[in-house]
């Protein structure tokens, strides 16, 4: 991913001189647009009904198993609605509610009623990413978080990547949140220059179009979507600069993350998350974890499992996950810009697992899509919830 970012930045830099006159000011909220559907419903049940009807008609299916694709991209609920506590889960850029297919069960086993959102522009087709704005994403998170607060004594939020930005911003700007769990939070990208340029570039370039072959996320890369992620990261940093988050928080990050700046995340954790029960899980080398207090490192050089590093997405999924797990059906061989590596992986030649872009001589790398320490993550979630 680092090579890809450098390549993309080299293309984007000249566009700075062009300016931003093509940007749209105050676009109509997407839920009121004729191009989309109203996802801001008075209840989560109604939201599920409206979303299923819209996805059934508008998803660009990539297989004959339409029901499986719909299920993996639908928002969903889990657990006991009559519980006293609830949690809202929010996925990341280009992803789907399936990102929380395992952790939703973990939270429900801790007594939470669980709701999992589908962010606007996701789950249907990559072109729909061009319709949405960061504010559309923030609006849906704020809306359903506020609905939960009306019905439950205790409300938590959890987000993956961009979803962590959105839930953190809600917590900073609103009262009534009792705890947080962030996985690979996108507080700061690995390449700040590209983050700054993405809004400009998206006016002139749609992004990278690929054949869609993953039920659970888009394979294509939308520059407009990247710009909205960047807006969420900037909004988070501007919002937290004079504030602190005081509620119990668990942050989970991978040292080798090819998307976000993992060291910057540890600094935010140390400086801005001040509850004494906070905890940070670091999947990587203990020596490279600069923050020692309230942290736990797990080594990811696991030769017996053919694992060299963790990835951006790997903390989310159990080894037994049916789609992304240790023996599951989905193998992501497009793990670099090296076509020879990709073909070797597809042919099953000495396949190892890592973050995007990692290479070692003599090994073909696929994306690591599951967490060898998932049981430990569940334990830390349980501990944080019980302390609260």
URZI-V382099 format. One record per residue. RES is the residue in three letters. SS is DSSP state (H for helix, E for strand, C for the rest). OMEGA is omega as a letter, one per 40 degrees, with the letter a starting at -180 (NA if undefined). Layout:
RES_SS_OMEGA, RES_SS_OMEGA
//
This chain:
UNK_C_i, UNK_H_i, UNK_H_i, UNK_H_i, UNK_H_i, UNK_H_i, UNK_H_a, UNK_H_i, UNK_H_i, UNK_H_i, UNK_H_a, UNK_H_a, UNK_H_a, UNK_H_a, UNK_H_i, UNK_H_a, UNK_H_a, UNK_C_i, UNK_C_a, UNK_C_a, UNK_C_a, UNK_C_a, UNK_C_i, UNK_C_i, UNK_C_i, UNK_C_i, UNK_C_i, UNK_C_i, UNK_C_a, UNK_H_a, UNK_H_i, UNK_H_a, UNK_C_i, UNK_C_a, UNK_C_a, UNK_C_i, UNK_C_a, UNK_C_a, UNK_C_i, UNK_C_a, UNK_C_a, UNK_C_i, UNK_C_i, UNK_H_i, UNK_H_i, UNK_H_i, UNK_H_i, UNK_H_a, UNK_H_a, UNK_H_a, UNK_H_i, UNK_H_i, UNK_H_a, UNK_H_i, UNK_H_i, UNK_H_a, UNK_H_a, UNK_H_i, UNK_C_i, UNK_C_a, UNK_C_a, UNK_C_i, UNK_C_i, UNK_C_a, UNK_C_a, UNK_H_a, UNK_H_i, UNK_H_i, UNK_H_i, UNK_H_a, UNK_H_a, UNK_H_a, UNK_H_i, UNK_C_i, UNK_C_a, UNK_E_i, UNK_E_a, UNK_E_i, UNK_C_a, UNK_C_i, UNK_C_a, UNK_C_i, UNK_C_i, UNK_C_a, UNK_E_a, UNK_E_i, UNK_E_i, UNK_E_a, UNK_E_a, UNK_E_a, UNK_C_a, UNK_C_a, UNK_C_i, UNK_C_a, UNK_C_a, UNK_C_i, UNK_H_i, UNK_H_i, UNK_H_a, UNK_H_a, UNK_C_i, UNK_C_a, UNK_H_i, UNK_H_i, UNK_H_i, UNK_H_a, UNK_H_i, UNK_H_i, UNK_H_i, UNK_C_i, UNK_C_i, UNK_C_i, UNK_E_a, UNK_E_i, UNK_E_a, UNK_E_a, UNK_C_i, UNK_C_i, UNK_C_i, UNK_C_a, UNK_C_a, UNK_C_i, UNK_C_a, UNK_C_i, UNK_C_a, UNK_H_a, UNK_H_a, UNK_H_i, UNK_H_a, UNK_H_a, UNK_H_a, UNK_C_i, UNK_C_i, UNK_H_a, UNK_H_i, UNK_H_i, UNK_H_i, UNK_H_a, UNK_H_a, UNK_H_i, UNK_H_i, UNK_H_a, UNK_H_a, UNK_H_i, UNK_H_a, UNK_H_i, UNK_H_i, UNK_H_a, UNK_H_a, UNK_H_a, UNK_H_a, UNK_C_a, UNK_C_a, UNK_E_a, UNK_E_i, UNK_E_i, UNK_E_i, UNK_E_a, UNK_E_i, UNK_E_i, UNK_C_i, UNK_H_i, UNK_H_i, UNK_H_i, UNK_H_a, UNK_H_a, UNK_H_i, UNK_H_i, UNK_H_i, UNK_H_a, UNK_H_a, UNK_H_a, UNK_H_a, UNK_C_i, UNK_C_i, UNK_C_i, UNK_C_a, UNK_C_a, UNK_E_a, UNK_E_i, UNK_E_a, UNK_E_i, UNK_E_a, UNK_C_a, UNK_C_a, UNK_C_a, UNK_C_i, UNK_C_a, UNK_E_i, UNK_C_a, UNK_C_a, UNK_H_i, UNK_H_i, UNK_H_i, UNK_H_a, UNK_H_a, UNK_H_a, UNK_H_a, UNK_H_i, UNK_H_a, UNK_H_a, UNK_H_i, UNK_H_a, UNK_H_a, UNK_C_a, UNK_C_a, UNK_E_a, UNK_E_a, UNK_C_i, UNK_C_i, UNK_C_a, UNK_C_a, UNK_C_a, UNK_C_a, UNK_C_a, UNK_C_i, UNK_C_i, UNK_C_i, UNK_C_i, UNK_C_a, UNK_E_i, UNK_E_i, UNK_H_i, UNK_H_i, UNK_H_i, UNK_H_i, UNK_H_i, UNK_H_i, UNK_H_a, UNK_H_i, UNK_H_i, UNK_H_i, UNK_H_i, UNK_H_a, UNK_H_i, UNK_H_a, UNK_H_i, UNK_H_a, UNK_H_a, UNK_H_a, UNK_C_i, UNK_C_a, UNK_C_i, UNK_C_i, UNK_E_a, UNK_C_a, UNK_C_i, UNK_E_a, UNK_E_i, UNK_E_i, UNK_E_a, UNK_E_a, UNK_E_i, UNK_E_i, UNK_C_a, UNK_C_a, UNK_C_a, UNK_C_a, UNK_C_a, UNK_E_i, UNK_C_a, UNK_H_i, UNK_H_i, UNK_H_i, UNK_H_i, UNK_H_i, UNK_H_i, UNK_H_a, UNK_H_a, UNK_H_a, UNK_H_a, UNK_H_i, UNK_E_a, UNK_C_i, UNK_C_a, UNK_C_a, UNK_C_i, UNK_C_i, UNK_E_i, UNK_E_i, UNK_E_a, UNK_E_i, UNK_E_a, UNK_C_a, UNK_C_i, UNK_H_a, UNK_H_a, UNK_H_i, UNK_C_a, UNK_C_i, UNK_C_a, UNK_C_a, UNK_C_i, UNK_C_a, UNK_E_i, UNK_E_i, UNK_E_i, UNK_E_a, UNK_C_a, UNK_C_i, UNK_C_a, UNK_E_a, UNK_H_a, UNK_H_i, UNK_H_a, UNK_C_i, UNK_E_i, UNK_C_i, UNK_C_i, UNK_C_i, UNK_C_i, UNK_C_a, UNK_C_a, UNK_H_a, UNK_H_a, UNK_H_a, UNK_C_i, UNK_C_i, UNK_C_a, UNK_C_i, UNK_C_a, UNK_C_a, UNK_C_a, UNK_C_a, UNK_C_a, UNK_C_a, UNK_C_a, UNK_C_a, UNK_C_a, UNK_C_i, UNK_C_a, UNK_C_a, UNK_C_i, UNK_C_a, UNK_C_i, UNK_C_i, UNK_C_a, UNK_C_a, UNK_H_i, UNK_H_i, UNK_H_a, UNK_H_a, UNK_H_i, UNK_H_i, UNK_H_a, UNK_H_i, UNK_C_i, UNK_C_a, UNK_C_i, UNK_C_a, UNK_E_i, UNK_E_a, UNK_E_a, UNK_E_i, UNK_C_i, UNK_C_i, UNK_C_a, UNK_C_i, UNK_C_i, UNK_C_a, UNK_C_i, UNK_C_a, UNK_C_i, UNK_E_a, UNK_E_i, UNK_E_i, UNK_E_i, UNK_C_a, UNK_C_i, UNK_C_a, UNK_C_i, UNK_C_i, UNK_C_a, UNK_H_i, UNK_H_i, UNK_H_i, UNK_H_i, UNK_H_i, UNK_H_a, UNK_H_i, UNK_H_i, UNK_H_a, UNK_H_a, UNK_H_a, UNK_H_a, UNK_H_i, UNK_H_a, UNK_C_NA
//
